[in-house]
């Protein structure tokens, strides 16, 4: 079994200081094999905000894998946004925008879905799809395949934000090449279930984390996910912040089982 922690939308610069220490303690207590962050480490992509995010990551006691979110591109500095959108992210977080991790049980591929020229709406480009499928097609053994992206590939009907470009094609292609789960954020809401059923398509899990640290709660609560990944089972455990107790506690568990049609 492999244990992953899934954080998202930290938004340093719009974070809740009272949640920072409990979050770090709770994440370190999991003793994860890998910690993934699905974007929006900062609010406005300033040097100070990236420095705070980097200090937080340094305090985590497991390997981390991050992908950028749309807030990690400068909004008001147009020259930097156009010509050097990733300069600060690369300096403080990771020189690689699409990192990977693999061992003998899992393969994790990060995808940069941010379009620097669009404020919120992302895109899943064809070359990113080729990279993902290439990584998993070359995977040996019985390893589980996980994708990390900032933007979700499916929205609920009442979602006001626009779905990213290329989402439908990406789901189909990743189902075809053996993706088991896609971990994302962006919406500041929690969700864990298979993508909508399409006849003939293998069922892939979509697992969203809300915001782990931000004050932009949008009626939700600060949370993060713990995934326990086994060959025939993926368990998603949601940890949510209790303001009264000032700590994170388990708020729900979902168990998914592998089948000939994918995940149920």
C-alpha positions as semicolon CSV with decimal commas, in nm:
position;residue;x (nm);y (nm);z (nm)
1;X;0,000;0,000;0,000
2;X;0,106;0,356;-0,069
3;X;-0,022;0,655;0,129
4;X;-0,054;0,994;-0,043
5;X;-0,153;1,327;0,107
6;X;-0,339;1,555;-0,135
7;X;-0,330;1,929;-0,059
8;X;-0,460;2,206;-0,281
9;X;-0,519;2,581;-0,301
10;X;-0,297;2,693;-0,014
11;X;-0,318;3,056;-0,134
12;X;-0,037;3,200;0,075
13;X;-0,116;3,570;0,091
14;X;-0,480;3,490;0,157
15;X;-0,415;3,212;0,409
16;X;-0,550;3,156;0,759
17;X;-0,250;3,180;0,996
18;X;-0,434;2,986;1,268
19;X;-0,465;2,686;1,034
20;X;-0,100;2,670;0,925
21;X;0,051;2,487;1,224
22;X;-0,240;2,240;1,263
23;X;-0,219;2,163;0,890
24;X;0,153;2,089;0,904
25;X;0,111;1,875;1,215
26;X;-0,178;1,680;1,066
27;X;0,001;1,617;0,736
28;X;0,323;1,507;0,904
29;X;0,129;1,274;1,134
30;X;0,005;1,077;0,830
31;X;0,362;0,964;0,749
32;X;0,284;0,970;0,378
33;X;0,493;0,816;0,105
34;X;0,427;1,125;-0,107
35;X;0,259;1,465;-0,060
36;X;0,104;1,622;-0,369
37;X;-0,014;1,983;-0,404
38;X;-0,256;2,049;-0,691
39;X;-0,181;2,416;-0,749
40;X;-0,252;2,768;-0,624
41;X;0,025;2,775;-0,368
42;X;-0,001;3,157;-0,369
43;X;-0,269;3,423;-0,403
44;X;-0,087;3,671;-0,627
45;X;0,242;3,499;-0,716
46;X;0,460;3,750;-0,529
47;X;0,809;3,674;-0,402
48;X;0,689;3,696;-0,042
49;X;0,401;3,456;-0,100
50;X;0,620;3,204;-0,279
51;X;0,875;3,228;0,002
52;X;0,602;3,146;0,255
53;X;0,484;2,852;0,045
54;X;0,839;2,723;0,010
55;X;0,891;2,743;0,388
56;X;0,572;2,543;0,443
57;X;0,681;2,273;0,197
58;X;1,022;2,255;0,364
59;X;0,849;2,174;0,694
60;X;0,671;1,870;0,551
61;X;0,835;1,540;0,638
62;X;0,781;1,356;0,311
63;X;0,868;1,403;-0,052
64;X;0,646;1,662;-0,222
65;X;0,520;1,690;-0,579
66;X;0,361;2,019;-0,686
67;X;0,193;2,152;-0,998
68;X;0,110;2,522;-1,047
69;X;-0,234;2,678;-1,039
70;X;-0,368;2,987;-1,213
71;X;-0,293;3,202;-0,905
72;X;0,075;3,106;-0,932
73;X;0,110;3,327;-1,241
74;X;0,148;3,706;-1,183
75;X;-0,186;3,877;-1,244
76;X;-0,099;4,248;-1,247
77;X;0,258;4,235;-1,381
78;X;0,165;4,191;-1,747
79;X;0,520;4,176;-1,880
80;X;0,609;3,896;-1,641
81;X;0,278;3,723;-1,706
82;X;0,344;3,719;-2,081
83;X;0,718;3,661;-2,100
84;X;0,817;3,499;-1,766
85;X;0,500;3,351;-1,611
86;X;0,683;3,074;-1,425
87;X;0,997;3,257;-1,313
88;X;0,899;3,289;-0,946
89;X;0,736;2,946;-0,928
90;X;1,052;2,783;-1,066
91;X;1,273;2,981;-0,827
92;X;1,081;2,897;-0,511
93;X;0,885;2,575;-0,569
94;X;1,023;2,356;-0,847
95;X;1,215;2,413;-1,168
96;X;0,994;2,139;-1,317
97;X;0,634;2,238;-1,385
98;X;0,523;1,881;-1,455
99;X;0,708;1,653;-1,211
100;X;0,673;1,277;-1,183
101;X;0,718;1,016;-0,914
102;X;0,729;0,640;-0,941
103;X;0,814;0,337;-0,736
104;X;0,714;-0,027;-0,751
105;X;0,347;0,043;-0,660
106;X;0,248;0,380;-0,809
107;X;0,329;0,617;-1,092
108;X;0,230;0,982;-1,035
109;X;0,241;1,234;-1,320
110;X;0,192;1,607;-1,270
111;X;0,028;1,812;-1,546
112;X;0,043;2,191;-1,580
113;X;-0,311;2,288;-1,687
114;X;-0,264;2,664;-1,642
115;X;-0,310;2,893;-1,941
116;X;-0,107;3,205;-1,853
117;X;-0,317;3,413;-2,093
118;X;-0,651;3,324;-1,932
119;X;-0,713;3,417;-1,570
120;X;-0,910;3,116;-1,454
121;X;-0,987;2,877;-1,735
122;X;-0,727;2,607;-1,785
123;X;-0,641;2,382;-2,075
124;X;-0,532;2,022;-2,112
125;X;-0,310;2,029;-2,416
126;X;-0,259;1,740;-2,655
127;X;0,114;1,723;-2,583
128;X;0,038;1,688;-2,211
129;X;-0,192;1,397;-2,295
130;X;0,080;1,231;-2,499
131;X;0,322;1,272;-2,209
132;X;0,079;1,124;-1,956
133;X;-0,013;0,827;-2,170
134;X;0,349;0,769;-2,261
135;X;0,446;0,751;-1,895
136;X;0,175;0,500;-1,815
137;X;0,210;0,290;-2,130
138;X;0,574;0,237;-2,034
139;X;0,481;0,149;-1,676
140;X;0,576;-0,203;-1,575
141;X;0,416;-0,436;-1,323
142;X;0,081;-0,377;-1,153
143;X;0,130;-0,017;-1,050
144;X;-0,154;0,231;-1,004
145;X;-0,152;0,544;-1,221
146;X;-0,229;0,885;-1,071
147;X;-0,248;1,226;-1,243
148;X;-0,217;1,558;-1,056
149;X;-0,367;1,871;-1,217
150;X;-0,495;2,202;-1,086
151;X;-0,815;2,230;-1,291
152;X;-1,088;1,964;-1,262
153;X;-1,194;1,778;-1,575
154;X;-1,561;1,772;-1,481
155;X;-1,791;2,025;-1,312
156;X;-2,122;1,986;-1,137
157;X;-2,417;2,154;-1,318
158;X;-2,429;2,455;-1,084
159;X;-2,058;2,540;-1,112
160;X;-2,006;2,901;-1,223
161;X;-1,645;2,863;-1,342
162;X;-1,576;2,751;-1,697
163;X;-1,458;2,397;-1,753
164;X;-1,107;2,386;-1,890
165;X;-1,049;2,338;-2,260
166;X;-0,983;1,981;-2,373
167;X;-1,136;1,823;-2,063
168;X;-1,365;1,570;-2,238
169;X;-1,090;1,451;-2,471
170;X;-0,847;1,424;-2,181
171;X;-1,080;1,204;-1,975
172;X;-1,135;0,969;-2,267
173;X;-0,768;0,944;-2,359
174;X;-0,655;0,893;-2,000
175;X;-0,917;0,626;-1,948
176;X;-0,786;0,450;-2,257
177;X;-0,425;0,457;-2,136
178;X;-0,496;0,324;-1,788
179;X;-0,525;0,624;-1,555
180;X;-0,681;0,526;-1,223
181;X;-0,739;0,863;-1,057
182;X;-0,704;1,235;-1,130
183;X;-0,640;1,463;-0,831
184;X;-0,731;1,830;-0,866
185;X;-0,839;2,148;-0,685
186;X;-0,930;2,499;-0,810
187;X;-1,298;2,497;-0,705
188;X;-1,238;2,501;-0,326
189;X;-1,487;2,217;-0,288
190;X;-1,440;1,851;-0,198
191;X;-1,545;1,565;-0,423
192;X;-1,449;1,200;-0,466
193;X;-1,629;0,981;-0,720
194;X;-1,592;0,834;-1,070
195;X;-1,637;1,064;-1,367
196;X;-1,982;1,060;-1,527
197;X;-2,053;0,726;-1,692
198;X;-1,986;0,699;-2,064
199;X;-2,073;0,372;-2,234
200;X;-1,763;0,174;-2,317
201;X;-1,528;0,396;-2,116
202;X;-1,337;0,255;-1,820
203;X;-1,429;0,435;-1,498
204;X;-1,167;0,680;-1,369
205;X;-1,179;0,847;-1,026
206;X;-1,189;1,224;-0,984
207;X;-1,070;1,336;-0,642
208;X;-1,091;1,706;-0,556
209;X;-0,944;1,870;-0,249
210;X;-1,092;2,196;-0,128
211;X;-0,864;2,466;0,003
212;X;-0,625;2,338;0,264
213;X;-0,530;2,678;0,406
214;X;-0,706;2,971;0,240
215;X;-0,967;3,201;0,391
216;X;-1,154;3,187;0,056
217;X;-1,378;2,906;0,176
218;X;-1,684;2,973;-0,043
219;X;-1,912;2,807;0,209
220;X;-1,688;2,502;0,255
221;X;-1,417;2,420;0,511
222;X;-1,042;2,382;0,499
223;X;-0,951;2,024;0,418
224;X;-0,703;1,782;0,265
225;X;-0,717;1,422;0,146
226;X;-0,529;1,109;0,241
227;X;-0,529;0,836;-0,024
228;X;-0,446;0,479;0,067
229;X;-0,368;0,312;-0,263
230;X;-0,374;-0,063;-0,301
231;X;-0,394;-0,283;-0,609
232;X;-0,769;-0,349;-0,582
233;X;-0,878;-0,064;-0,355
234;X;-0,834;0,312;-0,321
235;X;-0,950;0,467;0,004
236;X;-0,998;0,845;0,022
237;X;-1,002;0,992;0,373
238;X;-1,104;1,355;0,405
239;X;-0,946;1,554;0,690
240;X;-1,125;1,881;0,771
241;X;-1,036;2,168;1,004
242;X;-1,249;2,203;1,316
243;X;-1,245;2,568;1,419
244;X;-1,358;2,493;1,775
245;X;-1,091;2,229;1,835
246;X;-0,835;2,415;1,619
247;X;-0,722;2,091;1,457
248;X;-0,784;1,868;1,157
249;X;-0,995;1,557;1,205
250;X;-1,134;1,283;0,980
251;X;-1,456;1,408;0,822
252;X;-1,541;1,118;0,592
253;X;-1,410;0,814;0,409
254;X;-1,484;0,681;0,060
255;X;-1,372;0,338;-0,057
256;X;-1,344;0,252;-0,427
257;X;-1,294;-0,099;-0,561
258;X;-1,138;-0,202;-0,891
259;X;-1,354;-0,386;-1,142
260;X;-1,340;-0,490;-1,506
261;X;-1,513;-0,161;-1,593
262;X;-1,282;0,055;-1,382
263;X;-1,344;0,197;-1,035
264;X;-1,667;0,161;-0,838
